[in-house]
C-alpha cells in the first residue's frame, strides 16, 4: 500500500484502545490493544510503533447492530449516509501559483485494487480523505498523494537552472514509485505552463502547438481502440489526432489509458 511521508510531529506512537475504536478491515474483528496512527488518523496500525507485523486498522462499527447494511457498505466501498465518492477535478493555477512558479496537484486511488485508475482531485477532497467514519472520502479504502508541479521557468535543464519539463519528469518518476499509475496520468509534463499553449504568432487566439508521435502505447480513441501516429496537445481539448490543430477539419479526441478507464468506470 502506498503511503505518504509523515514528519515526526505527525507520528502518534504508543496509543492504546480498550475496544470500540478500531477493527480489522478483513475479518471485521474488534481490535483491543496498542496502536499508532499518522496525521489526523489518516492511517492507523496495530502495535505501539510500526513493525513488520503491524496491521492496518479501520474505524470500528458494531456489525451486530445491522449486519446486512454493514456488509452492503463494505461491498460498495461507501458507507451509506457517511462516506462519499471522490470526483475527478482538473486544477486551475491561481495567481499565487503563477507568482511562485509552482502549483500543488492532488491524486487518489483505491488501495485494494492495483489496476484501479489514478484520479486527480482538488485540495478540498484531498483533505477530506480520512480513515474514520464521517461525511468524507473513506481513507481506509483510498490512498492519496500530492505533488509540487513546476509551471514557470525555462523548459529544459540548463547548467544549474532547473527546467519545467525536466523538473516535473523527476517529480513524476519519484512519486510513481510510491503511487503506481501516476505516470500514466501525467504524461504531459508541460501541462499548465507557457509551453503547453504556444500562441505567439499571428495575434491572439492562434494556436501553434508542438506535435508528437505515438506507437500505440500512449493513447486510445474514445471507443478504446489504440491510436498510432502523430498527435498534438491542445490547451482546451487535450490530445488530438494530427500534427497541428485545425478549426476546419474534425480531429478525433485521444484519451490516455487512465482517462479511458475512468470514463468506463463512471459509466457503469
C-alpha positions in Angstrom: 0.0 0.0 0.0 1.5 3.4 -1.0 1.9 5.7 1.9 2.8 9.4 2.2 5.6 10.7 4.3 4.7 12.0 7.7 7.1 14.2 9.8 7.9 13.2 13.4 5.2 15.6 14.7 2.5 13.7 12.9 3.5 10.2 14.0 1.5 9.3 17.1 3.0 6.3 18.7 2.2 4.3 21.9 -1.6 4.7 21.8 -3.9 2.1 23.4 -7.5 1.2 22.9 -9.7 -0.9 25.2 -12.2 -1.5 22.4 -14.9 0.0 20.2 -12.5 2.3 18.4 -10.8 0.2 15.7 -11.3 -3.1 13.8 -9.5 -5.3 11.3 -10.7 -4.5 7.7 -10.9 -8.1 6.5 -12.3 -10.1 9.5 -14.2 -7.1 10.9 -13.0 -8.2 14.3 -12.8 -5.5 17.0 -9.3 -4.6 18.0 -8.1 -4.1 21.6 -4.5 -3.2 22.5 -1.7 -0.9 21.4 -1.9 1.1 18.2 -0.3 4.1 16.5 -1.5 6.5 13.8 -0.3 9.1 11.4 -1.6 12.6 10.7 -5.2 13.2 11.8 -5.9 9.4 11.9 -5.1 9.2 8.2 -3.7 5.8 8.7 -3.9 3.6 11.8 -1.8 0.4 12.5 -1.7 -2.2 15.3 1.2 -2.0 17.7 2.8 0.8 19.6 5.0 1.6 16.7 5.5 0.4 13.1 7.0 -3.1 12.7 6.9 -5.8 10.0 3.9 -7.3 11.8 1.8 -4.1 12.1 -1.7 -4.5 10.5 -3.9 -1.8 9.1 -7.0 -0.8 11.2 -10.2 0.9 10.2 -12.8 2.7 12.4 -14.9 0.3 14.5 -18.5 -0.4 13.5 -20.8 -2.6 15.5 -21.6 -5.3 13.0 -24.2 -6.8 15.2 -26.5 -3.8 15.2 -27.1 -4.0 11.5 -25.1 -6.8 9.8 -26.9 -6.6 6.4 -26.4 -2.9 6.0 -22.7 -3.2 7.2 -21.9 -5.9 4.7 -23.6 -4.0 1.9 -21.5 -0.9 2.7 -18.3 -3.0 2.6 -19.2 -4.3 -0.8 -19.9 -0.9 -2.3 -16.9 0.6 -0.5 -19.0 3.5 0.7 -20.9 3.6 4.0 -24.4 4.8 3.2 -25.1 8.2 4.8 -21.5 8.7 5.7 -18.7 8.2 3.1 -18.8 10.0 -0.2 -17.2 9.0 -3.5 -14.3 11.1 -4.9 -14.9 13.2 -8.0 -12.3 13.9 -10.7 -11.3 17.6 -10.7 -8.8 19.4 -13.0 -6.8 22.1 -11.2 -6.6 25.8 -12.3 -3.4 27.6 -11.4 -4.1 30.6 -9.1 -2.3 34.0 -9.4 -0.3 33.0 -6.3 0.8 29.7 -8.1 1.9 31.7 -11.2 3.8 34.1 -9.0 5.7 31.3 -7.1 6.1 29.2 -10.2 4.6 26.1 -8.6 1.2 24.6 -8.0 0.0 21.7 -5.9 -1.8 18.8 -7.5 -3.7 16.0 -5.6 -4.5 12.4 -6.5 -6.4 9.4 -5.2 -6.6 5.7 -5.9 -8.3 2.7 -4.5 -6.0 0.9 -2.1 -7.5 -2.6 -2.6 -7.2 -2.7 -6.4 -3.8 -2.4 -8.1 -5.5 -1.9 -11.5 -7.7 1.0 -10.4 -7.0 4.3 -12.2 -5.4 7.2 -10.5 -7.9 10.1 -10.3 -6.9 13.8 -9.9 -8.9 15.6 -7.3 -8.8 19.0 -5.6 -7.4 20.1 -2.3 -10.8 20.1 -0.6 -11.3 16.4 -1.4 -7.7 15.5 -0.5 -8.1 16.9 3.0 -11.4 15.1 3.4 -9.9 11.7 2.6 -9.8 10.4 6.2 -9.7 6.8 7.7 -12.6 7.3 10.1 -16.4 7.4 9.9 -17.9 10.7 8.6 -19.2 12.6 5.7 -16.0 12.4 3.7 -13.9 10.1 1.4 -13.1 6.8 3.1 -9.3 7.0 3.8 -9.2 3.3 4.7 -10.2 2.4 1.1 -8.4 5.1 -0.8 -4.7 6.1 -0.9 -3.9 9.7 -1.6 -0.8 11.6 -2.7 0.1 15.2 -3.6 2.9 16.7 -5.6 4.5 20.1 -6.4 4.2 20.9 -10.1 6.5 23.4 -11.7 4.7 25.8 -14.0 7.3 28.6 -14.7 10.9 28.8 -15.8 13.0 27.5 -18.8 11.7 24.4 -20.5 14.7 22.1 -20.1 17.5 22.0 -17.5 20.4 24.3 -18.5 23.6 24.4 -16.4 22.5 24.7 -12.8 19.0 26.0 -13.7 16.2 23.5 -13.3 13.8 23.4 -16.3 10.0 23.0 -16.1 9.8 19.8 -18.1 12.8 18.0 -16.5 11.7 19.0 -13.0 8.2 17.6 -13.5 9.7 14.5 -15.0 11.8 13.9 -11.9 8.8 14.6 -9.7 6.5 12.2 -11.5 9.2 9.5 -11.6 9.7 9.7 -7.8 6.0 9.8 -6.9 5.1 7.0 -9.3 7.3 4.7 -7.2 5.0 5.4 -4.3 1.8 5.7 -6.3 1.8 3.3 -9.2 -0.2 4.5 -12.2 0.5 8.2 -11.6 3.0 8.4 -14.6 0.3 7.1 -16.9 -1.9 10.1 -16.0 0.8 12.7 -16.0 2.3 12.2 -19.5 2.1 15.9 -20.4 5.0 17.3 -18.3 4.4 20.9 -19.6 0.7 21.0 -18.6 -0.3 24.4 -17.2 2.9 26.0 -18.4 3.6 28.5 -21.2 5.0 25.6 -23.2 1.6 23.8 -23.2 0.0 26.7 -25.1 2.3 28.3 -27.7 0.4 31.2 -29.2 2.8 33.9 -30.1 2.4 34.3 -33.9 -0.4 36.0 -35.9 -2.0 37.6 -32.9 -4.1 36.2 -30.0 -6.2 33.1 -30.4 -3.9 31.4 -32.9 -2.7 28.0 -31.6 0.6 26.7 -32.9 1.4 23.5 -31.0 4.2 21.1 -30.9 3.4 17.7 -32.2 4.4 14.2 -31.1 4.2 10.6 -32.4 3.0 7.5 -30.5 3.5 3.8 -31.3 0.1 2.9 -29.8 1.2 2.6 -26.2 0.0 6.0 -25.0 -3.5 6.8 -26.3 -6.8 5.3 -27.4 -9.8 6.6 -29.3 -13.0 7.1 -27.4 -14.1 3.6 -28.3 -11.0 2.1 -26.6 -9.0 1.2 -29.8 -5.3 2.1 -29.7 -4.0 5.1 -31.7 -0.7 5.0 -33.7 0.6 8.1 -35.4 1.1 11.9 -34.9 -0.8 13.9 -32.3 -0.7 17.3 -30.7 -1.8 18.6 -27.3 -4.5 21.3 -27.4 -4.8 23.6 -24.2 -8.5 23.1 -24.1 -9.3 19.7 -25.8 -6.2 17.8 -24.7 -4.6 15.2 -27.0 -5.9 15.3 -30.6 -5.1 13.4 -33.8 -2.8 15.1 -36.2 0.4 17.3 -36.2 -1.4 20.6 -35.8 -4.7 21.9 -34.8 -7.4 22.7 -37.4 -10.7 24.6 -37.0 -11.9 23.3 -40.4 -11.4 19.5 -40.2 -12.5 17.2 -37.5 -9.7 15.9 -35.3 -10.6 12.9 -33.1 -10.1 13.2 -29.4 -7.5 10.9 -27.8 -7.6 9.5 -24.3 -4.8 8.2 -22.1 -5.4 4.7 -20.8 -6.1 6.1 -17.3 -8.6 8.6 -18.7 -10.4 5.9 -20.7 -10.5 3.6 -17.6 -12.1 6.4 -15.5 -14.8 7.1 -18.2 -15.6 3.4 -18.4 -15.8 3.0 -14.6 -18.1 6.1 -14.3 -20.4 4.7 -17.0 -21.1 1.6 -15.0 
